[in-house]
């Protein structure tokens, strides 16, 4: 897995995080790093902006437990090893340290967890991409598996797919479709491997066959994540407020519109649209969930 990482980022991370030891020793080591207060995080962040490498090291090390905890919750979604998942998360943590702006007023951990999850999510998706399973199906099946395990533990018996599907809010037909798609993708991957054994040719996987498509995987993943986060962040708004914000910031993949252009669409003055926009942005900023969904996109 390491040879797939960005080399510069990996070696920067390696200077701070030693992963040559076994997992047990690593856990003991990161448990010794003190948890920082908000004021200490801000002080370190300001020093990091001035190029202080020791401050960067301290902020990274104090948040390695955060990466470990995120990895524990994500390990059931992938065949990546736990150590690989942690290392990917550590790279996300490094990115968060570089991008964190203490003036925004958030705790560093609130900001960092988005970057940690994105780094892990990207690695998981790229590793699974050879099976051509869309990311949203992977996410749904992961939630389904977790719900099924929780219900079976609760009732002490095997439950059918309809109960687990209902638990995560989707139909039994849809979960069956997703499970079939997953099974077929696995069968197809195995089929190519068997073919190579039969012909004596070099083993070929679907990853290699769809190499051109894979070039866009990261962009597609992040684009989909951005759309999902924006839609969820706007749920706190009324219908007209959501429409105005969507048009004003080009969230419908069209060009951003001016206050006057939006006013013409609704037959009102641009001042009226400005007031709606202001009110909507205040709502987003005062709604904890919406604010935290968008913080990862603030550079």
C-alpha positions as CSV (number, residue, x, y, z in Angstrom):
1,X,0.0,0.0,0.0
2,X,2.9,2.4,0.8
3,X,4.0,2.5,-2.8
4,X,0.7,4.0,-3.7
5,X,1.0,6.9,-1.4
6,X,2.2,10.3,-2.4
7,X,5.9,9.9,-1.7
8,X,6.6,13.4,-0.4
9,X,3.5,13.3,1.9
10,X,4.5,9.8,3.1
11,X,8.0,10.7,4.0
12,X,6.9,13.9,5.8
13,X,4.5,11.7,7.8
14,X,7.2,9.1,8.5
15,X,9.4,11.7,10.2
16,X,6.6,12.3,12.7
17,X,4.9,8.9,12.9
18,X,7.1,5.8,13.3
19,X,5.2,2.8,11.9
20,X,8.0,0.3,11.9
21,X,6.9,-1.1,15.2
22,X,4.0,-3.5,15.8
23,X,0.5,-2.2,16.3
24,X,0.5,-2.8,20.1
25,X,3.6,-0.7,20.6
26,X,2.2,2.0,18.4
27,X,-0.9,2.2,20.4
28,X,1.1,2.5,23.6
29,X,3.2,5.2,22.1
30,X,0.3,7.4,20.9
31,X,-1.5,7.0,24.2
32,X,1.4,8.9,25.9
33,X,1.0,12.0,23.8
34,X,-0.9,14.7,25.8
35,X,-4.3,16.0,24.6
36,X,-4.1,19.7,23.9
37,X,-6.5,22.4,24.9
38,X,-8.1,24.6,22.3
39,X,-5.8,27.5,23.2
40,X,-2.7,25.3,22.9
41,X,-4.0,24.1,19.4
42,X,-4.4,27.7,18.3
43,X,-0.9,28.6,19.6
44,X,0.7,25.7,17.7
45,X,-1.3,26.5,14.5
46,X,0.0,30.0,14.5
47,X,3.5,28.8,14.9
48,X,3.0,26.3,12.1
49,X,1.9,29.1,9.8
50,X,5.4,30.6,10.5
51,X,7.1,27.4,9.5
52,X,7.8,25.9,13.0
53,X,8.3,22.1,12.3
54,X,8.4,21.2,16.1
55,X,4.9,22.8,16.5
56,X,3.7,20.8,13.6
57,X,5.1,17.6,15.0
58,X,3.4,18.2,18.4
59,X,0.0,19.0,16.9
60,X,0.1,15.8,14.7
61,X,1.2,13.6,17.6
62,X,-1.5,14.9,19.9
63,X,-4.1,13.9,17.4
64,X,-2.9,10.4,16.4
65,X,-5.5,8.8,18.7
66,X,-8.2,10.6,16.7
67,X,-6.9,8.8,13.6
68,X,-6.9,5.5,15.4
69,X,-10.5,6.0,16.6
70,X,-11.7,6.9,13.1
71,X,-9.9,3.8,11.7
72,X,-11.6,1.5,14.2
73,X,-15.0,2.7,12.9
74,X,-14.0,2.3,9.3
75,X,-12.1,-1.0,9.3
76,X,-15.2,-3.1,8.6
77,X,-15.7,-1.3,5.3
78,X,-12.5,-2.5,3.6
79,X,-10.0,-5.2,3.1
80,X,-7.1,-2.8,3.7
81,X,-5.1,-3.8,6.8
82,X,-5.7,-1.8,10.0
83,X,-2.2,-0.4,9.8
84,X,-2.6,0.8,6.2
85,X,-5.9,2.5,7.1
86,X,-4.3,4.3,10.1
87,X,-1.4,5.4,7.8
88,X,-3.8,6.8,5.3
89,X,-5.6,8.6,8.1
90,X,-2.3,10.0,9.3
91,X,-1.7,11.5,5.9
92,X,-5.2,13.1,6.1
93,X,-4.2,14.5,9.6
94,X,-1.1,16.0,8.0
95,X,-3.2,17.7,5.4
96,X,-5.5,19.1,8.1
97,X,-2.5,20.5,10.1
98,X,-1.2,22.3,7.0
99,X,-4.6,23.8,6.1
100,X,-6.0,24.6,9.6
101,X,-6.9,28.2,10.2
102,X,-7.2,29.0,13.9
103,X,-9.1,32.2,13.1
104,X,-12.2,30.2,12.1
105,X,-12.9,29.5,15.8
106,X,-13.2,25.7,15.6
107,X,-11.5,23.0,17.5
108,X,-8.7,21.4,15.5
109,X,-10.2,17.9,15.9
110,X,-13.5,19.1,14.4
111,X,-11.7,20.2,11.3
112,X,-9.2,17.3,11.2
113,X,-11.7,14.5,11.3
114,X,-13.1,15.5,7.9
115,X,-9.6,15.3,6.3
116,X,-8.8,12.0,8.1
117,X,-12.1,10.4,6.8
118,X,-11.5,11.7,3.3
119,X,-8.0,10.2,3.2
120,X,-9.3,6.8,4.4
121,X,-12.4,7.0,2.2
122,X,-10.2,7.7,-0.9
123,X,-7.9,4.8,-0.2
124,X,-10.8,2.4,0.5
125,X,-12.5,3.5,-2.7
126,X,-9.4,3.2,-4.9
127,X,-8.7,-0.2,-3.4
128,X,-12.2,-1.4,-4.1
129,X,-12.5,0.3,-7.5
130,X,-11.1,-2.7,-9.4
131,X,-14.5,-4.4,-8.6
132,X,-16.3,-1.4,-10.2
133,X,-18.6,-1.1,-7.2
134,X,-19.9,2.5,-7.1
135,X,-19.0,4.3,-3.9
136,X,-22.6,4.9,-2.8
137,X,-23.3,1.1,-3.0
138,X,-20.2,0.4,-0.9
139,X,-21.4,2.9,1.7
140,X,-25.0,1.5,1.7
141,X,-23.7,-2.1,2.1
142,X,-21.4,-1.1,4.9
143,X,-24.3,0.5,6.8
144,X,-26.5,-2.6,6.0
145,X,-23.8,-4.9,7.3
146,X,-23.4,-2.9,10.5
147,X,-27.2,-2.7,11.1
148,X,-27.6,-6.5,10.5
149,X,-24.8,-7.3,13.0
150,X,-26.3,-4.9,15.6
151,X,-29.8,-6.4,15.3
152,X,-28.5,-10.0,15.4
153,X,-26.6,-9.2,18.5
154,X,-29.7,-7.6,20.0
155,X,-32.1,-10.5,19.2
156,X,-29.6,-13.3,19.5
157,X,-30.5,-14.8,16.1
158,X,-30.0,-14.5,12.4
159,X,-32.3,-11.9,10.9
160,X,-33.5,-11.5,7.3
161,X,-32.4,-8.7,5.0
162,X,-35.7,-6.8,5.2
163,X,-35.3,-5.9,8.8
164,X,-31.7,-4.7,8.4
165,X,-32.8,-2.7,5.3
166,X,-35.6,-1.1,7.1
167,X,-33.2,-0.2,9.9
168,X,-31.2,2.0,7.5
169,X,-34.2,3.3,5.7
170,X,-34.1,1.6,2.3
171,X,-36.2,-1.1,0.6
172,X,-35.4,-4.8,0.7
173,X,-35.5,-4.8,-3.1
174,X,-32.8,-2.2,-3.3
175,X,-30.5,-3.9,-0.8
176,X,-30.9,-7.2,-2.7
177,X,-30.0,-5.3,-5.9
178,X,-26.8,-3.9,-4.3
179,X,-25.8,-7.3,-2.9
180,X,-26.3,-8.9,-6.3
181,X,-24.1,-6.2,-7.9
182,X,-21.4,-6.8,-5.3
183,X,-21.5,-10.5,-5.9
184,X,-21.4,-10.2,-9.7
185,X,-18.4,-7.8,-9.4
186,X,-16.5,-10.3,-7.3
187,X,-17.3,-13.1,-9.7
188,X,-16.2,-11.1,-12.6
189,X,-12.9,-10.2,-10.9
190,X,-12.3,-13.9,-10.1
191,X,-13.2,-14.8,-13.7
192,X,-10.4,-12.8,-15.1
193,X,-7.9,-14.3,-12.7
194,X,-9.0,-17.8,-13.7
195,X,-8.7,-17.0,-17.3
196,X,-5.2,-15.9,-16.9
197,X,-4.3,-19.1,-15.1
198,X,-5.9,-21.2,-17.9
199,X,-4.1,-19.3,-20.8
200,X,-0.8,-18.9,-19.0
201,X,-1.0,-15.1,-19.7
202,X,0.0,-12.5,-17.1
203,X,-2.7,-12.2,-14.5
204,X,-5.0,-9.3,-15.3
205,X,-7.5,-7.6,-13.0
206,X,-10.4,-5.3,-13.7
207,X,-8.3,-2.6,-12.1
208,X,-5.9,-2.7,-15.1
209,X,-8.8,-3.0,-17.7
210,X,-10.5,0.2,-16.5
211,X,-7.3,2.1,-15.9
212,X,-8.4,5.1,-17.9
213,X,-11.6,5.5,-15.9
214,X,-9.6,5.2,-12.6
215,X,-7.7,8.4,-13.4
216,X,-10.9,10.3,-12.5
217,X,-11.8,8.3,-9.4
218,X,-10.6,10.8,-6.8
219,X,-12.3,13.7,-8.5
220,X,-15.6,11.7,-8.8
221,X,-15.4,10.7,-5.1
222,X,-14.8,14.2,-3.9
223,X,-17.4,15.7,-6.2
224,X,-20.0,13.3,-5.0
225,X,-19.0,13.9,-1.3
226,X,-19.2,17.7,-1.9
227,X,-22.7,17.4,-3.4
228,X,-23.9,15.2,-0.5
229,X,-22.4,17.6,2.1
230,X,-23.9,20.7,0.5
231,X,-27.3,19.1,0.2
232,X,-27.3,18.1,3.9
233,X,-25.9,21.5,4.9
234,X,-28.8,23.3,3.1
235,X,-31.5,21.2,4.8
236,X,-31.8,23.9,7.6
237,X,-33.0,26.4,5.0
238,X,-36.5,27.2,3.6
239,X,-37.2,26.3,0.0
240,X,-36.7,29.9,-1.4
241,X,-33.5,30.4,0.7
242,X,-32.1,27.1,-0.6
243,X,-32.9,28.1,-4.2
244,X,-31.2,31.5,-3.8
245,X,-28.0,30.0,-2.2
246,X,-27.9,27.4,-5.0
247,X,-28.1,30.0,-7.7
248,X,-25.9,32.5,-6.0
249,X,-23.0,30.0,-5.5
250,X,-23.5,27.9,-8.6
251,X,-24.3,24.7,-6.7
252,X,-26.4,23.3,-9.5
253,X,-23.2,23.1,-11.7
254,X,-24.2,26.2,-13.6
255,X,-22.4,29.6,-13.4
256,X,-22.9,31.7,-10.3
257,X,-25.6,34.3,-10.7
258,X,-25.6,37.9,-9.6
259,X,-28.2,39.3,-7.1
260,X,-29.8,41.2,-10.0
261,X,-30.0,38.1,-12.2
262,X,-31.7,36.1,-9.4
263,X,-34.0,39.0,-8.6
264,X,-35.1,39.0,-12.3
265,X,-35.9,35.2,-12.0
266,X,-38.2,35.8,-9.0
267,X,-39.5,39.2,-10.0
268,X,-38.0,41.0,-7.0
269,X,-35.3,43.6,-6.4
270,X,-31.6,42.6,-5.9
271,X,-31.8,44.0,-2.4
272,X,-34.5,41.5,-1.5
273,X,-32.3,38.7,-2.8
274,X,-29.4,40.0,-0.8
275,X,-31.5,39.9,2.4
276,X,-32.6,36.3,1.6
277,X,-28.9,35.3,1.0
278,X,-27.8,37.0,4.2
279,X,-30.5,35.3,6.2
280,X,-29.7,31.9,4.7
281,X,-25.9,32.2,5.4
282,X,-26.6,33.2,9.0
283,X,-28.8,30.1,9.4
284,X,-26.1,27.8,8.0
285,X,-23.5,29.4,10.3
286,X,-25.7,29.1,13.4
287,X,-26.6,25.4,12.6
288,X,-23.9,23.2,14.1
289,X,-24.4,20.3,11.6
290,X,-24.5,22.5,8.5
291,X,-21.4,24.5,9.7
292,X,-19.4,21.3,10.3
293,X,-20.4,19.8,7.0
294,X,-19.0,22.7,5.1
295,X,-15.9,23.4,7.2
296,X,-13.8,20.8,5.3
297,X,-14.2,22.8,2.1
298,X,-12.9,26.1,3.7
299,X,-9.3,26.5,2.7
